[in-house]
């Protein structure tokens, strides 16, 4: 790879029936995908194993490291089995909510989550079926709750439930999540995404289960998570603005505000942030997106998100490659806008700036002033991530001896990672590596940053400007 100007904001595409097979995945990579999402809310372990193997085959053919993100389903709350499968609700209906898997009585809604029913208080709202039906708790009757509808409608069995602004005392990881997470790690995925994170303790629990060094993505999709946002971001390795479920529990006008806040906090902590859900939703069927969708992608890029995500568009849509290509075009257009300046949108907290952070900022400023690319030598990826967090105008080329690190960096804004199998022991070794990787490049000057000694895990503390002859 040469250090030519490339798209900085990454594209995360969800795998599914529309993108199955190594050839199709390679086509998506050529169209602009940087990493793939494996959605464990659907499919079997056998199906996921086939997809993961195909993705690695496509990665090999593509010739560039890509990350795989395993997205766990999380504790999805659902209505139980209702009498006759559905209940028609009148505006005058009074419904009894019980903690049970099923009910054979009219106007009794079973909820197979005792902790949810017990947590409901007078005045709480329940959103059922993505908000199509809203109930309000009007009475606490022992272990049961009495609710009335806001408007007439219908409640059907097994539909999802959301409770805005009420933390539910349930674990962030279900038995299914534990099995799925361990299986995904055995298949060599690079990130584990935790759904419905409500508190920082959810991340601590996940690390205790999956291992301290497993990269975790905290999906922010419940308003309760916003109350502990700083702590959640600090404990995560990356953050996802999961606007689907977040948009169910927040009013529509609050979702853009929440997105902007989450992106700002993640960037201030130097953590990669993904903006997800409904970005090009119309392209599940249509060949082109709406203008509003194009503007939505543009907003995420202007805010400085590390990645934007395709969900159904690439998993089950009719035009997955076209969706990726159009998203790529939108991002490139915004990144060439002279008014786009993501580096100005998220300053780090001065109280938490380390020597490595300061060196990363200095290297970025030096590269911008000299109008030359950055080369970062990194073992864990943290040096490249710190440089990326400063959002330099120049390309960032990460060289690493670790394939897992090279793959993880495919999520990080502006970073193009390559494998450097030879561990550098001196600056001369680093310079030799740069010359090997840039042999075909006409670029003569680079800013190189690394930790010293070079074969150690030391944080970034060395910056050098090198001019090739």
C-alpha positions in Angstrom: 0.0 0.0 0.0 1.1 3.5 -0.7 0.2 6.6 1.3 -2.2 8.1 -1.2 -5.2 10.1 0.1 -8.0 7.7 0.9 -11.4 7.9 2.5 -10.9 8.4 6.3 -14.4 7.5 7.6 -14.8 3.8 7.6 -17.8 1.7 6.3 -19.1 -1.2 8.4 -21.4 -3.5 6.5 -23.7 -6.2 8.0 -23.4 -9.7 6.6 -26.6 -11.6 5.7 -28.2 -13.6 2.9 -27.7 -10.7 0.4 -24.0 -10.6 1.0 -23.2 -14.3 1.5 -20.2 -15.9 -0.2 -16.5 -14.9 -0.4 -17.0 -13.5 -3.9 -19.8 -11.2 -2.9 -17.9 -10.1 0.2 -14.8 -9.4 -1.9 -17.1 -7.3 -4.2 -18.3 -5.3 -1.2 -14.7 -4.8 -0.1 -13.8 -3.4 -3.5 -16.8 -1.1 -3.4 -15.6 0.4 -0.1 -16.4 -1.8 2.9 -13.7 -1.7 5.6 -15.1 -4.2 8.1 -18.0 -6.6 8.5 -20.6 -7.0 11.2 -22.0 -10.5 12.1 -25.4 -10.1 13.6 -26.1 -12.8 16.2 -29.8 -11.7 16.6 -30.4 -13.9 13.5 -29.0 -17.2 12.2 -27.3 -20.2 13.7 -23.7 -20.8 14.8 -23.2 -23.0 11.7 -24.4 -20.1 9.4 -22.2 -17.6 11.2 -19.2 -19.9 10.9 -19.7 -20.2 7.2 -19.9 -16.4 6.9 -16.9 -15.7 9.0 -14.8 -18.2 7.0 -16.0 -16.6 3.8 -15.1 -13.1 5.1 -11.6 -14.3 5.9 -11.3 -15.8 2.4 -12.5 -12.4 0.9 -9.9 -10.6 3.2 -7.1 -12.7 1.8 -8.2 -12.1 -1.8 -8.6 -8.4 -1.1 -5.1 -8.2 0.3 -5.9 -5.9 3.2 -6.7 -6.7 6.9 -10.4 -6.3 7.8 -12.1 -6.6 11.2 -15.1 -8.7 12.0 -17.5 -7.4 14.7 -19.8 -9.9 16.4 -23.0 -8.1 17.5 -24.7 -9.9 20.4 -28.5 -9.8 20.6 -28.6 -8.7 24.3 -31.6 -8.9 26.6 -34.4 -8.3 24.2 -37.6 -7.8 26.1 -40.8 -9.2 24.6 -44.4 -9.7 25.3 -45.4 -13.3 26.1 -48.0 -15.5 24.4 -51.4 -13.7 24.4 -54.8 -15.4 24.2 -55.5 -16.0 20.5 -52.1 -14.4 19.7 -53.3 -10.8 19.8 -55.4 -8.4 21.9 -57.4 -5.5 20.3 -57.1 -2.5 22.5 -59.8 0.2 23.0 -59.1 3.6 24.4 -61.1 2.6 27.4 -59.3 -0.7 27.9 -57.7 -1.5 31.3 -54.9 -4.1 30.9 -53.4 -6.2 33.6 -49.7 -6.8 33.1 -48.5 -10.1 34.7 -45.1 -11.7 35.1 -45.7 -14.9 33.1 -44.8 -16.5 29.8 -48.4 -16.7 28.6 -52.0 -15.9 29.5 -55.4 -17.4 28.6 -57.4 -14.4 29.9 -58.7 -11.4 27.8 -57.1 -8.0 28.6 -54.2 -9.8 30.5 -50.8 -9.1 28.9 -48.1 -11.6 30.0 -44.5 -10.4 30.2 -42.0 -13.2 30.8 -39.6 -10.9 32.6 -40.5 -10.7 36.3 -37.8 -8.1 36.9 -39.3 -5.8 34.3 -42.8 -6.0 35.7 -41.5 -5.4 39.3 -39.6 -2.3 38.2 -42.6 -0.6 36.7 -43.9 2.4 38.7 -46.9 4.6 38.5 -46.7 6.8 35.4 -44.1 4.7 33.5 -44.6 4.3 29.8 -44.3 1.0 27.9 -43.6 1.0 24.2 -44.6 -2.1 22.4 -43.7 -3.2 18.9 -41.2 -0.4 18.2 -43.6 2.2 19.8 -46.6 1.3 17.7 -48.6 0.8 21.0 -48.0 2.9 24.1 -49.3 2.0 27.6 -49.1 4.0 30.8 -49.0 2.4 34.2 -52.0 3.7 36.2 -51.9 1.3 39.2 -49.6 -1.0 41.1 -51.6 -4.0 42.2 -49.3 -6.3 44.2 -47.0 -8.1 41.8 -49.2 -7.0 38.8 -49.4 -3.7 37.1 -52.5 -2.0 35.6 -52.0 -0.1 32.4 -54.1 2.0 30.0 -53.4 2.8 26.3 -52.7 6.2 25.0 -54.5 5.3 21.8 -56.4 2.3 20.5 -54.5 -0.4 18.6 -53.4 -4.0 18.8 -50.9 -5.9 20.9 -49.5 -9.2 19.4 -47.6 -12.0 21.0 -43.8 -11.9 21.1 -43.5 -8.2 20.2 -40.7 -6.1 21.7 -41.1 -4.0 24.8 -39.2 -0.8 25.7 -39.4 1.2 28.9 -38.0 4.7 28.4 -36.0 6.2 31.2 -36.4 3.2 33.5 -33.2 1.1 34.0 -34.3 -2.5 34.0 -32.5 -4.7 36.6 -31.5 -7.4 34.1 -28.0 -8.6 33.1 -26.6 -7.1 29.9 -25.6 -10.6 28.8 -28.1 -13.4 28.4 -27.3 -17.1 28.3 -27.6 -16.9 24.5 -25.1 -13.9 24.5 -22.6 -15.9 26.5 -22.8 -18.8 24.1 -22.7 -16.6 21.1 -19.8 -14.5 22.4 -17.6 -17.5 23.2 -18.4 -19.0 19.8 -17.6 -15.8 18.0 -14.2 -15.5 19.8 -13.4 -19.1 18.9 -14.0 -18.1 15.3 -11.5 -15.3 15.5 -13.7 -12.2 15.5 -12.0 -8.9 16.4 -14.7 -7.0 18.3 -17.6 -8.0 20.5 -20.5 -5.6 20.5 -22.7 -5.5 23.6 -26.4 -4.6 23.0 -28.6 -2.6 25.4 -25.7 -1.4 27.6 -27.3 0.5 30.5 -24.5 1.0 32.9 -20.7 0.9 33.1 -20.9 -2.3 35.2 -22.2 -4.1 32.2 -18.8 -3.7 30.5 -17.0 -4.8 33.6 -19.1 -8.0 33.7 -18.4 -8.7 30.0 -14.7 -8.3 30.5 -14.8 -10.8 33.5 -16.6 -13.3 31.2 -14.9 -12.8 27.8 -11.4 -11.7 29.0 -9.8 -8.5 29.8 -8.2 -8.0 26.4 -11.3 -8.7 24.2 -12.2 -5.4 22.4 -15.7 -4.4 23.5 -18.1 -2.1 21.6 -20.7 -0.5 23.8 -24.0 0.0 21.9 -25.8 3.0 23.2 -29.5 2.3 22.6 -31.2 3.0 25.9 -31.7 6.4 27.4 -30.4 5.1 30.8 -27.0 4.6 29.2 -26.8 8.4 28.6 -26.8 8.9 32.4 -23.5 7.0 32.7 -22.1 7.9 29.2 -18.7 9.1 30.4 -18.0 5.9 32.4 -19.4 3.6 29.7 -17.1 5.2 27.1 -14.1 5.1 29.4 -14.5 1.3 29.9 -15.2 0.5 26.3 -12.9 0.0 23.3 -15.4 1.6 20.9 -18.9 2.9 21.0 -21.9 2.5 18.6 -24.7 5.0 18.4 -27.5 2.4 17.8 -30.2 4.7 16.7 -32.9 2.0 16.0 -33.8 1.1 19.6 -32.5 4.5 20.9 -35.1 6.1 18.6 -37.9 4.0 20.0 -37.3 5.1 23.6 -36.3 8.7 22.8 -38.6 11.2 21.1 -37.5 11.8 17.5 -36.2 15.3 18.1 -33.9 14.0 20.9 -32.1 11.3 18.8 -29.9 13.8 16.8 -28.9 15.5 20.1 -28.0 12.2 21.7 -26.0 11.2 18.6 -24.0 14.4 18.7 -23.3 14.0 22.4 -22.2 10.4 22.1 -19.9 11.1 19.2 -18.4 14.1 21.1 -17.8 12.1 24.3 -16.3 9.1 22.4 -14.0 11.4 20.5 -12.9 13.2 23.7 -11.9 9.9 25.1 -10.1 8.9 21.9 -12.4 5.9 21.4 -13.7 4.9 17.9 -17.4 5.7 17.4 -19.8 4.1 14.9 -23.1 5.7 13.8 -25.5 3.0 12.9 -29.1 2.1 11.8 -31.3 3.5 9.0 -28.5 5.3 7.2 -29.6 4.3 3.7 -32.7 2.4 4.7 -34.6 3.0 1.5 -31.9 1.2 -0.4 -33.1 -2.1 1.0 -35.5 -1.9 -2.0 -34.5 1.2 -4.0 -31.4 1.7 -6.2 -30.7 5.2 -4.9 -31.1 6.7 -1.4 -33.3 9.6 -0.4 -31.7 13.0 -0.1 -32.4 12.9 3.7 -30.4 9.7 4.0 -27.5 11.2 2.1 -27.6 14.1 4.5 -27.7 11.7 7.4 -24.5 10.1 6.4 -23.0 13.5 5.8 -23.9 14.6 9.3 -22.1 11.7 10.8 -19.0 12.5 8.7 -19.1 16.1 9.7 -19.3 15.2 13.3 -16.1 13.1 13.0 -17.5 9.6 13.4 -15.0 6.9 12.8 -17.4 4.7 10.9 -20.9 4.6 9.5 -22.9 1.3 9.3 -25.1 -0.5 6.8 -27.6 -2.9 8.4 -30.4 -4.4 6.3 -29.1 -2.6 3.3 -26.2 -5.0 3.0 -27.6 -8.0 4.9 -30.9 -8.5 3.1 -31.2 -5.6 0.7 -31.6 -5.9 -3.1 -28.6 -3.7 -3.9 -25.9 -4.2 -1.2 -23.0 -3.3 -3.5 -24.7 -0.2 -4.7 -25.5 0.9 -1.1 -21.8 0.6 -0.2 -20.7 2.4 -3.4 -23.1 5.3 -2.7 -22.1 5.6 0.9 -18.4 5.7 -0.2 -19.3 8.5 -2.6 -21.1 10.5 0.0 -18.2 10.2 2.5 -15.6 11.1 0.0 -17.6 14.2 -1.1 -18.0 15.4 2.5 -14.3 14.8 3.3 -13.2 17.0 0.4 -15.5 19.8 1.6 -13.2 22.6 2.7 -15.5 23.5 5.6 -15.2 20.0 7.1 -12.9 20.1 10.1 -13.5 17.2 12.5 -10.3 17.9 14.4 -11.9 21.0 15.9 -14.9 19.2 17.3 -13.6 17.1 20.2 -10.8 18.3 22.4 -9.4 15.9 25.0 -9.8 16.5 28.7 -6.5 18.2 29.7 -6.6 16.4 33.1 -6.2 13.1 31.4 -3.6 13.9 28.7 -0.6 11.6 28.8 2.8 11.9 27.2 1.7 9.5 24.5 -1.4 11.7 23.8 0.8 14.9 23.6 3.3 13.1 21.2 0.4 12.0 19.0 -0.9 15.5 18.8 2.6 16.9 18.1 3.2 14.3 15.3 -0.2 15.2 13.7 0.5 18.9 13.8 4.0 18.4 12.4 2.7 16.3 9.5 0.0 18.9 8.7 2.5 21.7 8.8 5.0 19.8 6.6 2.2 18.5 4.3 3.5 14.9 4.5 2.0 11.6 5.6 2.3 10.0 9.1 3.8 6.5 9.7 3.0 4.9 13.0 4.7 1.8 14.3 2.4 0.1 16.8 2.1 -3.3 18.4 -1.3 -2.9 20.2 -2.8 -0.2 17.9 -3.0 2.4 20.7 -0.4 4.7 19.0 -2.3 4.7 15.7 -5.6 5.3 17.6 -4.1 8.2 19.5 -2.9 9.8 16.2 -6.3 9.2 14.6 -8.1 10.9 17.5 -6.4 14.2 16.6 -7.9 14.0 13.1 -4.9 15.1 11.1 -5.4 16.2 7.5 -2.6 13.8 6.4 -2.9 10.1 5.7 -2.0 7.8 8.6 -0.2 4.6 7.8 0.1 2.1 10.6 2.7 -0.7 10.5 2.4 -3.5 13.0 3.8 -7.0 13.5 0.3 -8.1 14.8 -2.4 -9.3 12.4 -5.1 -8.8 15.1 -4.0 -5.3 15.6 -4.0 -4.6 11.9 -7.5 -5.9 11.7 -8.8 -3.9 14.6 -7.4 -0.7 13.1 -9.7 -1.1 10.1 -12.4 0.6 12.4 -10.3 3.6 13.3 -10.7 6.8 11.3 -8.0 7.6 8.8 -5.8 4.6 9.6 -4.6 2.3 6.9 -2.8 -0.6 8.5 -0.3 -3.1 7.0 1.4 -6.1 8.5 5.1 -5.7 9.1 6.4 -9.1 10.1 9.9 -8.0 11.1 10.1 -6.4 14.6 12.1 -3.2 14.4 14.9 -3.0 16.9 16.2 0.4 15.9 15.2 3.4 13.9 17.2 2.1 11.0 14.9 -0.9 10.9 11.9 1.4 10.9 13.3 3.4 8.0 13.9 0.2 6.1 10.3 -0.9 6.7 9.0 2.5 5.4 11.1 2.2 2.3 9.8 -1.4 1.7 6.2 -0.4 2.0 6.6 2.9 0.1 8.9 1.7 -2.6 6.4 2.6 -5.4 5.5 5.9 -3.8 6.9 9.3 -5.0 6.5 10.7 -1.5 9.9 11.7 -0.1 9.1 13.0 3.4 7.3 11.3 6.3 6.7 12.0 10.0 7.3 8.8 11.8 6.2 8.1 15.4 6.6 5.1 17.6 7.5 4.0 21.2 11.0 3.4 22.2 12.5 0.8 22.6 10.8 -0.1 19.3 10.3 -3.8 20.0 8.5 -3.1 23.3 4.9 -2.1 24.2 6.0 1.3 25.4 3.6 4.2 24.6 4.3 6.7 21.8 7.2 8.9 22.8 9.3 9.3 19.7 8.8 11.5 16.6 11.1 11.9 13.7 10.9 13.6 10.3 12.6 11.5 7.6 13.4 12.5 4.0 14.0 9.8 1.5 16.6 10.3 -1.2 
